[in-house]
Amino acid sequence: MDRLRRIAAILFFAVIARPVLLLATGLRVLGRENLPAAGPAVIAANHNSHLDVVALLSLFPLGQLHRVRPVAAADHFLKPGPIGWMARTLLNIIPIDRSGKGAEAAIAPVRAALDRGDIVVIFPEGTRGQPEVMSRFRHGTSLLARSYPDVPFVPTYLHGLGKSLPRGEWRFVPFASEAHIGPPLRVSDGDGKSMAERLQASVEKMADESRLTGFAAD
């Protein structure tokens, strides 16, 4: 990310994103100590809203934003217009080709980012789901993890953002939200299950804990 884009991203998160998330959604963060201080690392979260990316990036120090790269669909986020500009300039996305050329080709840009030492944000469900409904985590996460056995994959549970800005909507509705960051997982300390299975189990456990405390109640 060049200097001007880096400054634009810092200003966006400092002046707009963080204040809006705090005031409009009261974003509560649990497990902040589990966030990676440096890359290579992977943040793996459930996905219900365009706000998910902004919320996750807002958790990192402003000076680190240029090394935190969310994965996003090239066919949607590289289109001309304000969304494409924001995705490239402010969010510094890793565009992924969803045209069906195969999993290896799709994750090649993610490998390149990890090889540079970046922190990559992925959504293993593959797309935004309905608010507060979690789909099965896809195989691509496990494929990526096998190539990086010592890289931490950090499971993250997001709640409430899908109700603030649900799929297919651009109308913002204030709603209490939560980001729960779990302990990192590595292939090298695995139990025989795939990384996708381990990540989903961890995220679902955090979701259950939120429901038990009453925070995630509808």
N, C-alpha and C positions, 0 to 999 in steps of 0.2 A: 504494500500500500504506500503510495507516494505521500509526500509531506502534506499537501493541501487536502487530500482525501482523509488523511489521518486527523488533521485538525477539524475537518467537517464532522467526522464521526464522534470525536470527543465532545464537540459543542452540542451535537444532537443528543447524546446520552446525558450530558451534564445539565442541559437547559430544558430539554423536552421529555425524553424517555423516562429518566429516573423520577422526576417530580410527578409526571402523570401516573406512573405505576404506583407510586407511594400514596398519592392523594386520592386517586380514583379507584384503585383496587386494594389499597392497604397491603401490598405484597409482603407476606410473611415468609422469611427464609429460615429454614431449619437445616442444620448440617453444613453450614457455610465452610467449616474447617475442612470439609472433604473436597472442596474445589481445588483443582490442580494449580499450583503456583507457577508452573511452566510446562511446556510441552516437551515431547509429544504426549498427547493425552486425548481421550475421547469422552465427551459428555453425551450420554444416551438418555433421551427423555421421551415420554409420551407426548402426543401432538393433537391438539384440538383447535388451535387458533393461530392466526398470524402474529399475535402478541407473544407467543411462546418464544420465538427467536429473540425479540427485543427484551423480554424478561430475563432470559438466560444471559444474554450479553451484558445486561445492566448489572449483573452480579460481580463482574470482574472490574479490577482497577482500570481507570480510564487510560492510563499509559500502556495497558496490556491489550487493549481492544484490537490492535492491528494484528495480533497473533492468535486471535480467537475467530475461527472460521466456520460459520454454519453451512451445512450442506443444503442445497435447494435445487428444485427442478429448473433446468435451463429453459425448457419450453414455456414456462410461466414467468420466471423472474428475469429473463434476459430480453423480454419484449421492450420495444421503444416506449418511452413514457415515464411518468413519475415513479411507478413501482419498480421498473427496471433500474432507474437511476438510483433510487434508494437502496435497492439490493446490492448493486455494485459498489456504490460510493460510501454509504453509511454502514451497511451490514457486512460488506466484504465477503460475500457468499462464495462457496465453492459450487459452481454450476455442474449439475449431473445430467447426463443425457439419458432420457427415459424412452428412447426410440426402439428399444428392444435389441440392442447389439450385444447383450450379455452382461452378466454381473461383473466380470473382471474388467471389462471396458468401462462400465459405469463407475466403479470405485477407483479407477486409476488416478483421477484428480485428488481423491482423498488420501491415497497412498503418498502422492507427491507432497501434500500439505504436512502429513505426519513426518515424512522424511526431512522436511525443513524445520521440524520442531514446533509446529503449530499445535494449538488446542482446537480440535474439531468437534463441532456440535452436530449430532445426528439424531434423526427421529426414526427408530427402527420399524415403526408401523408402516413407513413408506409414504404416508399421506395423512392429511388432517382427518380425524374422525368426528363423530358426533360428540357434543359436549359431554364430558365425563364418562365416555365409553371407550375402553381400551381394546384395540385390535391386537392380533397376534404379531409379535416381533418377527421380522423377516430374516431369511437365511444370510443375506448380504453382510449383516453385522458379524456373524460367526466367521464368514469367509475372510473379512478384513482382520478380525482378531487373530486368526491363525498365523497371519504373516507378522504380527507384532505381539509375541507372547508375553513380553515384559511391559508393554504399554498399558497404563491404567485406563479402564473403561468405567466411567463414573455414572451409575444409575441415578436418574433424577425424575422425581414425580412432580408434575405440575397440575394444580387444581384451580378451577375458578376462571381461568383466562378464556376458556371455551364459552363461558356464559357472558363474559365482557365483550368479546368480539368473535362470535361463532362463525363456523364455516359458511361461506356464501353471503355473509353480511358485512357491511362496512359501517354499521351504526354501533357506536361504542356505548355499552351499558355498564355503569359502575357495579362491581361485584367483588366481594372479598376473594383474594387469591393467595395461593401458597406455592412455594418452591421448596421441595424437600430433597436435599442432596445426600445420597447414600455413600457408604464406604466404597472405595474403588475395587474393581474386580480385574484380575489378570488371568490369561490363559495358563500361565506358568503355575498358578496356585489353584487350578480348577479341580473339579470333582468328577470329571468325565462328561458332564453335560455341556451342551453347546453354549457359546457366549450369549446368543440370543435368548436361550432358555433361562440362563442365570440372570441376565439383565431384567427380563420380564418378571421373573419371580421376585426380584428385589424391589422393582417398581410397584408391583402389586402388593407386596408386604407394606410398603410405605403408604399406599392408598388405604389399606385396611387400618393401619395405625391412625391415619387422619380421621377415618370414619368413627373409630372408637373414641377419639378425643372430642368428636362432635364438630371438628372444623370443616370436614368435608360433607357434612349433612346437607341435603338439598333443601 
